[in-house]
Amino acid sequence: MLRWLFAAVVAGILTVFAFLLVTGEYLNDGPVLFRVTAEHGVHKGDVFVVCGWAAGLLSEAGLLVATRRR
């Protein structure tokens, strides 16, 4: 049970950091791939952040499944 609590905390922190990176402005935003509104859009750098977020959550799920089999 404690393992799932730790996993939820890690997933929450990873999600918040990804959200902050996607909604903020940083040096490597890259070009806008498509516009969401007149002032906001999805940048090339956002795709990298989302892929990192997905890889982190999939890795965490893999660790939970691997430790459950023992």
Backbone as XML, in Angstrom:
<?xml version="1.0"?>
<chain id="A" units="angstrom">
  <residue number="1" name="MET">
    <atom name="N" x="0.820" y="-1.196" z="0.000"/>
    <atom name="CA" x="0.000" y="0.000" z="0.000"/>
    <atom name="C" x="0.864" y="1.260" z="0.000"/>
  </residue>
  <residue number="2" name="LEU">
    <atom name="N" x="1.938" y="1.224" z="0.754"/>
    <atom name="CA" x="2.846" y="2.366" z="0.811"/>
    <atom name="C" x="3.502" y="2.613" z="-0.546"/>
  </residue>
  <residue number="3" name="ARG">
    <atom name="N" x="3.768" y="1.534" z="-1.266"/>
    <atom name="CA" x="4.368" y="1.640" z="-2.597"/>
    <atom name="C" x="3.460" y="2.447" z="-3.532"/>
  </residue>
  <residue number="4" name="TRP">
    <atom name="N" x="2.132" y="2.208" z="-3.462"/>
    <atom name="CA" x="1.192" y="2.931" z="-4.313"/>
    <atom name="C" x="1.102" y="4.405" z="-3.916"/>
  </residue>
  <residue number="5" name="LEU">
    <atom name="N" x="1.235" y="4.704" z="-2.645"/>
    <atom name="CA" x="1.241" y="6.095" z="-2.194"/>
    <atom name="C" x="2.452" y="6.827" z="-2.759"/>
  </residue>
  <residue number="6" name="PHE">
    <atom name="N" x="3.618" y="6.200" z="-2.654"/>
    <atom name="CA" x="4.832" y="6.799" z="-3.210"/>
    <atom name="C" x="4.705" y="6.989" z="-4.716"/>
  </residue>
  <residue number="7" name="ALA">
    <atom name="N" x="4.132" y="6.009" z="-5.392"/>
    <atom name="CA" x="3.949" y="6.110" z="-6.844"/>
    <atom name="C" x="3.008" y="7.263" z="-7.194"/>
  </residue>
  <residue number="8" name="ALA">
    <atom name="N" x="1.953" y="7.450" z="-6.408"/>
    <atom name="CA" x="1.019" y="8.544" z="-6.658"/>
    <atom name="C" x="1.685" y="9.900" z="-6.443"/>
  </residue>
  <residue number="9" name="VAL">
    <atom name="N" x="2.530" y="10.002" z="-5.439"/>
    <atom name="CA" x="3.252" y="11.256" z="-5.184"/>
    <atom name="C" x="4.196" y="11.563" z="-6.346"/>
  </residue>
  <residue number="10" name="VAL">
    <atom name="N" x="4.944" y="10.576" z="-6.806"/>
    <atom name="CA" x="5.867" y="10.781" z="-7.931"/>
    <atom name="C" x="5.095" y="11.178" z="-9.187"/>
  </residue>
  <residue number="11" name="ALA">
    <atom name="N" x="3.990" y="10.493" z="-9.464"/>
    <atom name="CA" x="3.181" y="10.817" z="-10.641"/>
    <atom name="C" x="2.616" y="12.228" z="-10.545"/>
  </residue>
  <residue number="12" name="GLY">
    <atom name="N" x="2.188" y="12.630" z="-9.361"/>
    <atom name="CA" x="1.658" y="13.976" z="-9.175"/>
    <atom name="C" x="2.712" y="15.044" z="-9.398"/>
  </residue>
  <residue number="13" name="ILE">
    <atom name="N" x="3.888" y="14.843" z="-8.838"/>
    <atom name="CA" x="4.975" y="15.811" z="-9.005"/>
    <atom name="C" x="5.402" y="15.894" z="-10.466"/>
  </residue>
  <residue number="14" name="LEU">
    <atom name="N" x="5.530" y="14.756" z="-11.117"/>
    <atom name="CA" x="5.910" y="14.722" z="-12.532"/>
    <atom name="C" x="4.873" y="15.445" z="-13.389"/>
  </residue>
  <residue number="15" name="THR">
    <atom name="N" x="3.607" y="15.260" z="-13.076"/>
    <atom name="CA" x="2.533" y="15.910" z="-13.824"/>
    <atom name="C" x="2.544" y="17.419" z="-13.621"/>
  </residue>
  <residue number="16" name="VAL">
    <atom name="N" x="2.757" y="17.861" z="-12.397"/>
    <atom name="CA" x="2.798" y="19.305" z="-12.121"/>
    <atom name="C" x="3.971" y="19.952" z="-12.835"/>
  </residue>
  <residue number="17" name="PHE">
    <atom name="N" x="5.145" y="19.336" z="-12.793"/>
    <atom name="CA" x="6.302" y="19.897" z="-13.489"/>
    <atom name="C" x="6.071" y="19.950" z="-14.999"/>
  </residue>
  <residue number="18" name="ALA">
    <atom name="N" x="5.491" y="18.906" z="-15.568"/>
    <atom name="CA" x="5.196" y="18.908" z="-17.006"/>
    <atom name="C" x="4.194" y="20.009" z="-17.342"/>
  </residue>
  <residue number="19" name="PHE">
    <atom name="N" x="3.169" y="20.174" z="-16.502"/>
    <atom name="CA" x="2.178" y="21.225" z="-16.722"/>
    <atom name="C" x="2.836" y="22.601" z="-16.689"/>
  </residue>
  <residue number="20" name="LEU">
    <atom name="N" x="3.723" y="22.830" z="-15.723"/>
    <atom name="CA" x="4.406" y="24.124" z="-15.628"/>
    <atom name="C" x="5.285" y="24.378" z="-16.844"/>
  </residue>
  <residue number="21" name="LEU">
    <atom name="N" x="5.954" y="23.348" z="-17.341"/>
    <atom name="CA" x="6.796" y="23.525" z="-18.523"/>
    <atom name="C" x="5.966" y="23.810" z="-19.773"/>
  </residue>
  <residue number="22" name="VAL">
    <atom name="N" x="4.845" y="23.152" z="-19.906"/>
    <atom name="CA" x="4.023" y="23.340" z="-21.099"/>
    <atom name="C" x="3.326" y="24.698" z="-21.084"/>
  </residue>
  <residue number="23" name="THR">
    <atom name="N" x="2.889" y="25.156" z="-19.924"/>
    <atom name="CA" x="2.153" y="26.422" z="-19.859"/>
    <atom name="C" x="3.056" y="27.636" z="-19.735"/>
  </residue>
  <residue number="24" name="GLY">
    <atom name="N" x="4.313" y="27.436" z="-19.363"/>
    <atom name="CA" x="5.225" y="28.563" z="-19.192"/>
    <atom name="C" x="5.990" y="28.885" z="-20.458"/>
  </residue>
  <residue number="25" name="GLU">
    <atom name="N" x="6.852" y="29.862" z="-20.343"/>
    <atom name="CA" x="7.715" y="30.241" z="-21.457"/>
    <atom name="C" x="9.150" y="29.924" z="-21.067"/>
  </residue>
  <residue number="26" name="TYR">
    <atom name="N" x="9.881" y="29.295" z="-21.958"/>
    <atom name="CA" x="11.270" y="28.979" z="-21.705"/>
    <atom name="C" x="12.049" y="29.128" z="-22.995"/>
  </residue>
  <residue number="27" name="LEU">
    <atom name="N" x="13.363" y="29.083" z="-22.904"/>
    <atom name="CA" x="14.223" y="29.398" z="-24.044"/>
    <atom name="C" x="14.042" y="28.448" z="-25.223"/>
  </residue>
  <residue number="28" name="ASN">
    <atom name="N" x="13.791" y="27.192" z="-24.973"/>
    <atom name="CA" x="13.713" y="26.213" z="-26.053"/>
    <atom name="C" x="12.271" y="25.889" z="-26.435"/>
  </residue>
  <residue number="29" name="ASP">
    <atom name="N" x="11.397" y="26.879" z="-26.414"/>
    <atom name="CA" x="10.008" y="26.649" z="-26.821"/>
    <atom name="C" x="9.931" y="26.063" z="-28.224"/>
  </residue>
  <residue number="30" name="GLY">
    <atom name="N" x="10.726" y="26.613" z="-29.101"/>
    <atom name="CA" x="10.692" y="26.182" z="-30.493"/>
    <atom name="C" x="9.536" y="26.827" z="-31.229"/>
  </residue>
  <residue number="31" name="PRO">
    <atom name="N" x="9.408" y="26.490" z="-32.494"/>
    <atom name="CA" x="8.330" y="27.095" z="-33.283"/>
    <atom name="C" x="6.962" y="26.546" z="-32.876"/>
  </residue>
  <residue number="32" name="VAL">
    <atom name="N" x="5.934" y="27.321" z="-33.155"/>
    <atom name="CA" x="4.561" y="26.898" z="-32.861"/>
    <atom name="C" x="4.143" y="25.876" z="-33.911"/>
  </residue>
  <residue number="33" name="LEU">
    <atom name="N" x="3.724" y="24.697" z="-33.459"/>
    <atom name="CA" x="3.268" y="23.655" z="-34.383"/>
    <atom name="C" x="1.829" y="23.909" z="-34.809"/>
  </residue>
  <residue number="34" name="PHE">
    <atom name="N" x="0.977" y="24.263" z="-33.848"/>
    <atom name="CA" x="-0.381" y="24.702" z="-34.174"/>
    <atom name="C" x="-0.909" y="25.581" z="-33.053"/>
  </residue>
  <residue number="35" name="ARG">
    <atom name="N" x="-1.775" y="26.492" z="-33.429"/>
    <atom name="CA" x="-2.327" y="27.450" z="-32.476"/>
    <atom name="C" x="-3.589" y="26.894" z="-31.829"/>
  </residue>
  <residue number="36" name="VAL">
    <atom name="N" x="-3.701" y="27.113" z="-30.501"/>
    <atom name="CA" x="-4.899" y="26.733" z="-29.765"/>
    <atom name="C" x="-5.834" y="27.931" z="-29.698"/>
  </residue>
  <residue number="37" name="THR">
    <atom name="N" x="-5.284" y="29.094" z="-29.351"/>
    <atom name="CA" x="-6.013" y="30.363" z="-29.372"/>
    <atom name="C" x="-5.122" y="31.369" z="-30.078"/>
  </residue>
  <residue number="38" name="ALA">
    <atom name="N" x="-5.556" y="32.615" z="-30.127"/>
    <atom name="CA" x="-4.754" y="33.645" z="-30.799"/>
    <atom name="C" x="-3.420" y="33.875" z="-30.088"/>
  </residue>
  <residue number="39" name="GLU">
    <atom name="N" x="-3.389" y="33.663" z="-28.767"/>
    <atom name="CA" x="-2.175" y="33.941" z="-27.999"/>
    <atom name="C" x="-1.458" y="32.687" z="-27.522"/>
  </residue>
  <residue number="40" name="HIS">
    <atom name="N" x="-2.062" y="31.518" z="-27.683"/>
    <atom name="CA" x="-1.470" y="30.278" z="-27.171"/>
    <atom name="C" x="-1.415" y="29.228" z="-28.277"/>
  </residue>
  <residue number="41" name="GLY">
    <atom name="N" x="-0.408" y="28.383" z="-28.170"/>
    <atom name="CA" x="-0.271" y="27.305" z="-29.141"/>
    <atom name="C" x="0.594" y="26.199" z="-28.580"/>
  </residue>
  <residue number="42" name="VAL">
    <atom name="N" x="0.718" y="25.140" z="-29.353"/>
    <atom name="CA" x="1.569" y="24.013" z="-28.976"/>
    <atom name="C" x="2.901" y="24.193" z="-29.691"/>
  </residue>
  <residue number="43" name="HIS">
    <atom name="N" x="3.972" y="24.291" z="-28.898"/>
    <atom name="CA" x="5.307" y="24.481" z="-29.445"/>
    <atom name="C" x="6.007" y="23.136" z="-29.618"/>
  </residue>
  <residue number="44" name="LYS">
    <atom name="N" x="7.071" y="23.170" z="-30.389"/>
    <atom name="CA" x="7.871" y="21.966" z="-30.605"/>
    <atom name="C" x="8.433" y="21.449" z="-29.284"/>
  </residue>
  <residue number="45" name="GLY">
    <atom name="N" x="8.817" y="22.325" z="-28.387"/>
    <atom name="CA" x="9.341" y="21.939" z="-27.077"/>
    <atom name="C" x="8.298" y="21.272" z="-26.200"/>
  </residue>
  <residue number="46" name="ASP">
    <atom name="N" x="7.027" y="21.603" z="-26.407"/>
    <atom name="CA" x="5.949" y="20.991" z="-25.626"/>
    <atom name="C" x="5.833" y="19.498" z="-25.926"/>
  </residue>
  <residue number="47" name="VAL">
    <atom name="N" x="6.073" y="19.130" z="-27.167"/>
    <atom name="CA" x="6.017" y="17.717" z="-27.549"/>
    <atom name="C" x="7.085" y="16.933" z="-26.782"/>
  </residue>
  <residue number="48" name="PHE">
    <atom name="N" x="8.267" y="17.502" z="-26.636"/>
    <atom name="CA" x="9.350" y="16.876" z="-25.875"/>
    <atom name="C" x="8.956" y="16.701" z="-24.412"/>
  </residue>
  <residue number="49" name="VAL">
    <atom name="N" x="8.316" y="17.705" z="-23.828"/>
    <atom name="CA" x="7.884" y="17.635" z="-22.429"/>
    <atom name="C" x="6.837" y="16.541" z="-22.246"/>
  </residue>
  <residue number="50" name="VAL">
    <atom name="N" x="5.861" y="16.475" z="-23.139"/>
    <atom name="CA" x="4.802" y="15.472" z="-23.043"/>
    <atom name="C" x="5.384" y="14.065" z="-23.215"/>
  </residue>
  <residue number="51" name="CYS">
    <atom name="N" x="6.329" y="13.895" z="-24.127"/>
    <atom name="CA" x="6.967" y="12.586" z="-24.295"/>
    <atom name="C" x="7.752" y="12.183" z="-23.047"/>
  </residue>
  <residue number="52" name="GLY">
    <atom name="N" x="8.431" y="13.129" z="-22.419"/>
    <atom name="CA" x="9.150" y="12.844" z="-21.177"/>
    <atom name="C" x="8.210" y="12.493" z="-20.045"/>
  </residue>
  <residue number="53" name="TRP">
    <atom name="N" x="7.085" y="13.203" z="-19.975"/>
    <atom name="CA" x="6.067" y="12.910" z="-18.961"/>
    <atom name="C" x="5.512" y="11.500" z="-19.147"/>
  </residue>
  <residue number="54" name="ALA">
    <atom name="N" x="5.192" y="11.152" z="-20.379"/>
    <atom name="CA" x="4.647" y="9.819" z="-20.661"/>
    <atom name="C" x="5.679" y="8.731" z="-20.357"/>
  </residue>
  <residue number="55" name="ALA">
    <atom name="N" x="6.929" y="8.961" z="-20.721"/>
    <atom name="CA" x="7.983" y="7.980" z="-20.444"/>
    <atom name="C" x="8.167" y="7.796" z="-18.936"/>
  </residue>
  <residue number="56" name="GLY">
    <atom name="N" x="8.094" y="8.881" z="-18.182"/>
    <atom name="CA" x="8.223" y="8.794" z="-16.729"/>
    <atom name="C" x="7.096" y="8.003" z="-16.089"/>
  </residue>
  <residue number="57" name="LEU">
    <atom name="N" x="5.861" y="8.270" z="-16.523"/>
    <atom name="CA" x="4.730" y="7.545" z="-15.957"/>
    <atom name="C" x="4.734" y="6.075" z="-16.372"/>
  </residue>
  <residue number="58" name="LEU">
    <atom name="N" x="5.113" y="5.784" z="-17.605"/>
    <atom name="CA" x="5.206" y="4.387" z="-18.037"/>
    <atom name="C" x="6.308" y="3.643" z="-17.287"/>
  </residue>
  <residue number="59" name="SER">
    <atom name="N" x="7.414" y="4.312" z="-17.030"/>
    <atom name="CA" x="8.494" y="3.697" z="-16.254"/>
    <atom name="C" x="8.052" y="3.414" z="-14.834"/>
  </residue>
  <residue number="60" name="GLU">
    <atom name="N" x="7.326" y="4.345" z="-14.261"/>
    <atom name="CA" x="6.817" y="4.149" z="-12.902"/>
    <atom name="C" x="5.831" y="2.976" z="-12.856"/>
  </residue>
  <residue number="61" name="ALA">
    <atom name="N" x="4.965" y="2.897" z="-13.842"/>
    <atom name="CA" x="4.022" y="1.775" z="-13.909"/>
    <atom name="C" x="4.774" y="0.454" z="-14.069"/>
  </residue>
  <residue number="62" name="GLY">
    <atom name="N" x="5.830" y="0.453" z="-14.863"/>
    <atom name="CA" x="6.642" y="-0.747" z="-15.021"/>
    <atom name="C" x="7.297" y="-1.178" z="-13.728"/>
  </residue>
  <residue number="63" name="LEU">
    <atom name="N" x="7.766" y="-0.227" z="-12.949"/>
    <atom name="CA" x="8.359" y="-0.553" z="-11.650"/>
    <atom name="C" x="7.312" y="-1.124" z="-10.697"/>
  </residue>
  <residue number="64" name="LEU">
    <atom name="N" x="6.119" y="-0.569" z="-10.710"/>
    <atom name="CA" x="5.065" y="-1.082" z="-9.837"/>
    <atom name="C" x="4.680" y="-2.510" z="-10.213"/>
  </residue>
  <residue number="65" name="VAL">
    <atom name="N" x="4.582" y="-2.771" z="-11.508"/>
    <atom name="CA" x="4.221" y="-4.118" z="-11.960"/>
    <atom name="C" x="5.343" y="-5.105" z="-11.656"/>
  </residue>
  <residue number="66" name="ALA">
    <atom name="N" x="6.588" y="-4.697" z="-11.860"/>
    <atom name="CA" x="7.730" y="-5.577" z="-11.622"/>
    <atom name="C" x="7.869" y="-5.936" z="-10.148"/>
  </residue>
  <residue number="67" name="THR">
    <atom name="N" x="7.629" y="-4.994" z="-9.255"/>
    <atom name="CA" x="7.751" y="-5.273" z="-7.832"/>
    <atom name="C" x="6.549" y="-6.046" z="-7.322"/>
  </residue>
  <residue number="68" name="ARG">
    <atom name="N" x="5.434" y="-5.989" z="-8.026"/>
    <atom name="CA" x="4.243" y="-6.714" z="-7.611"/>
    <atom name="C" x="4.382" y="-8.217" z="-7.887"/>
  </residue>
  <residue number="69" name="ARG">
    <atom name="N" x="5.133" y="-8.595" z="-8.912"/>
    <atom name="CA" x="5.282" y="-9.995" z="-9.295"/>
    <atom name="C" x="6.087" y="-10.810" z="-8.309"/>
  </residue>
  <residue number="70" name="ARG">
    <atom name="N" x="6.910" y="-10.167" z="-7.525"/>
    <atom name="CA" x="7.802" y="-10.890" z="-6.598"/>
    <atom name="C" x="7.073" y="-11.570" z="-5.512"/>
  </residue>
</chain>
